[in-house]
Amino acid sequence: DASAPTPDSSTPDSSSPGEDSLGSGSAAVVKGFRLDVLAARRPGLRGELLTLRDSLRAADDEEAAIKVWQLRDVGLQAAQRILLSSGSSSSDPLALLTEVAQNFPGLVASLSRQLVDPTLRAAVSHAHQYLAAGSNMLLLNGLALDVNNFDYFGFLSLLRSEMRLRDALVGEPAPPAPSSSS
C-alpha cells in the first residue's frame, strides 16, 4: 500500500533548501510519516503538517551543529514561514507565530534551510532605512503612534474611528453614472 507509512526511521532530506512543500515519494517520508499522503487526505492541516515535518527534521538535526552564518537570517526565515502559511485559508498566522516562538530552538535547524523571498528581504531593508536598530514603532493605517506614551483608550478611540472610515468606504456602492450612448 503506497499510503502506509514506511518503517524507515530516518529518511535523508532530499528536498531543496527553503522548499515549503511536503515533497512527494521518498522525499515526503520523515520518520515513517508519509506527509504527502496525509496532506492529500487532510488539506486543511497543511500548515500543521509542515510544522510536524520541521519538528521531526529538527530532531534529526540536533546532532548536526548549526553554523553562525546560517543563523543570520533566521528571523526573516521565521517570518517567511508565517507569511507563507497565512496564504492558506485553513491556518491561523497568529497561532503559527505562537507555535514558532514557543518551539523556536527546535525549529531553528529547519528554518535556517528555508530561502527568504527577495520581496520580504527588500521590505525589511526598506523599513531599516527609517528605523534604528532596537527601536519600536506602531502604525495604524500609516499613522505613527507613540509607543513610549501609549494610551490604550486613545488607541481604541482611534481604532474605532478608522473602522468607521473603513465601513464608510466599503459601504453601499455609488449608483452607476448614466451612460451617454449616442
C-alpha positions as CSV (number, residue, x, y, z in Angstrom):
1,D,0.0,0.0,0.0
2,A,1.6,3.3,-1.1
3,S,-0.2,5.3,1.6
4,A,1.1,3.2,4.5
5,P,3.9,4.7,6.5
6,T,7.3,3.1,5.8
7,P,9.2,1.5,8.6
8,D,12.2,3.6,7.7
9,S,13.0,5.8,10.7
10,S,15.5,8.1,9.1
11,T,15.0,9.4,5.6
12,P,17.5,11.7,4.2
13,D,16.3,15.2,3.4
14,S,16.2,15.3,-0.4
15,S,14.0,18.4,-0.7
16,S,15.7,21.6,-1.7
17,P,16.5,24.1,1.0
18,G,13.8,26.6,1.5
19,E,11.2,24.5,-0.2
20,D,7.9,24.9,1.7
21,S,6.2,21.9,0.3
22,L,5.8,18.4,1.7
23,G,7.5,16.8,-1.3
24,S,6.5,13.6,-2.9
25,G,7.5,10.0,-2.8
26,S,10.5,9.2,-0.6
27,A,11.2,12.9,-0.1
28,A,7.9,13.2,1.7
29,V,8.7,10.4,4.2
30,V,10.0,11.8,7.5
31,K,10.5,9.4,10.4
32,G,8.0,7.0,8.8
33,F,5.3,9.5,8.1
34,R,4.1,9.9,4.5
35,L,3.4,13.6,4.7
36,D,2.3,14.0,1.1
37,V,-0.4,11.3,1.7
38,L,-1.5,13.0,4.9
39,A,-1.7,16.4,3.2
40,A,-3.8,14.8,0.4
41,R,-6.2,13.3,2.8
42,R,-6.4,16.4,5.1
43,P,-5.6,19.5,3.0
44,G,-6.8,21.7,5.9
45,L,-4.0,20.5,8.1
46,R,-1.2,21.5,5.6
47,G,0.3,24.2,8.0
48,E,0.3,21.7,10.9
49,L,1.9,19.0,8.7
50,L,4.7,21.5,7.7
51,T,5.3,22.2,11.4
52,L,5.3,18.4,12.1
53,R,7.8,17.9,9.3
54,D,10.0,20.7,10.7
55,S,9.8,19.2,14.2
56,L,10.7,15.7,13.0
57,R,13.6,17.0,10.9
58,A,14.8,19.2,13.8
59,A,15.0,16.2,16.0
60,D,17.3,14.6,13.4
61,D,19.3,17.8,13.0
62,E,20.0,18.2,16.8
63,E,23.3,16.4,16.4
64,A,24.3,18.5,13.4
65,A,25.8,21.8,14.5
66,I,24.4,24.9,13.0
67,K,26.9,27.4,11.8
68,V,26.7,31.0,12.9
69,W,26.3,32.3,9.3
70,Q,23.2,30.1,9.0
71,L,21.5,32.0,11.8
72,R,22.0,35.4,10.1
73,D,18.5,35.4,8.5
74,V,16.6,33.1,10.9
75,G,14.3,36.0,11.9
76,L,13.4,36.6,8.3
77,Q,13.1,32.9,7.7
78,A,10.6,32.5,10.6
79,A,8.6,35.5,9.2
80,Q,8.7,33.9,5.8
81,R,7.2,30.7,7.2
82,I,4.4,32.5,8.9
83,L,3.6,34.6,5.8
84,L,3.6,31.5,3.6
85,S,1.2,29.8,6.0
86,S,-1.2,32.8,6.1
87,G,-1.8,32.3,2.3
88,S,-3.7,29.1,3.0
89,S,-7.3,29.6,4.3
90,S,-7.0,26.9,6.9
91,S,-4.2,28.2,9.0
92,D,-4.1,30.9,11.6
93,P,-1.0,33.1,11.3
94,L,-1.1,34.1,15.0
95,A,-1.3,30.5,16.1
96,L,1.7,29.7,13.9
97,L,3.5,32.7,15.3
98,T,2.9,31.4,18.8
99,E,4.0,27.9,17.9
100,V,7.2,29.1,16.2
101,A,8.0,31.4,19.2
102,Q,7.4,28.6,21.7
103,N,9.3,25.9,19.8
104,F,11.9,28.2,18.3
105,P,15.0,26.3,19.4
106,G,13.7,23.1,18.0
107,L,12.7,24.7,14.7
108,V,15.9,26.7,14.1
109,A,17.5,24.0,12.0
110,S,14.6,23.7,9.6
111,L,14.1,27.4,9.5
112,S,17.7,28.0,8.6
113,R,17.3,25.9,5.5
114,Q,14.4,28.0,4.2
115,L,15.0,30.6,1.5
116,V,13.8,34.1,2.1
117,D,11.7,35.7,-0.6
118,P,13.5,38.7,-2.1
119,T,10.4,40.9,-1.7
120,L,10.4,40.2,2.1
121,R,14.1,41.0,2.3
122,A,13.5,44.2,0.3
123,A,10.6,45.3,2.6
124,V,12.7,44.7,5.7
125,S,15.7,46.6,4.2
126,H,13.3,49.5,3.4
127,A,12.0,49.5,6.9
128,H,15.5,49.6,8.3
129,Q,16.1,52.9,6.5
130,Y,13.5,54.5,8.7
131,L,14.0,52.7,12.0
132,A,17.1,52.5,14.1
133,A,18.2,49.1,15.4
134,G,16.2,48.2,18.5
135,S,13.5,50.8,18.1
136,N,9.8,50.1,18.2
137,M,7.1,51.5,16.0
138,L,3.4,51.1,15.9
139,L,1.4,52.1,12.8
140,L,-2.3,52.2,12.3
141,N,-3.2,52.7,8.6
142,G,0.1,54.6,8.2
143,L,-0.5,56.8,11.2
144,A,2.5,56.5,13.6
145,L,1.6,56.1,17.3
146,D,3.9,56.9,20.2
147,V,4.8,53.6,21.8
148,N,6.6,55.2,24.7
149,N,3.5,57.0,25.9
150,F,0.8,54.6,24.7
151,D,-2.7,55.4,25.7
152,Y,-5.0,52.3,25.3
153,F,-8.2,54.2,25.4
154,G,-6.9,56.7,22.9
155,F,-5.8,53.8,20.7
156,L,-9.3,52.2,21.0
157,S,-10.9,55.5,20.1
158,L,-8.6,55.9,17.1
159,L,-9.2,52.3,16.1
160,R,-13.0,52.8,16.2
161,S,-12.7,55.9,14.0
162,E,-10.6,54.1,11.5
163,M,-13.2,51.3,11.4
164,R,-16.0,53.8,10.8
165,L,-14.0,55.3,8.0
166,R,-13.4,51.8,6.5
167,D,-17.1,51.0,6.8
168,A,-18.0,54.2,5.1
169,L,-15.6,53.4,2.2
170,V,-16.7,49.8,1.9
171,G,-20.4,50.6,2.4
172,E,-23.0,50.9,-0.3
173,P,-21.5,51.3,-3.8
174,A,-22.3,54.5,-5.6
175,P,-25.0,54.3,-8.3
176,P,-23.6,53.9,-11.8
177,A,-23.3,57.0,-13.8
178,P,-25.8,57.4,-16.6
179,S,-24.2,56.3,-19.8
180,S,-24.5,58.5,-22.8
181,S,-24.7,56.2,-25.8
182,S,-25.5,58.2,-29.0
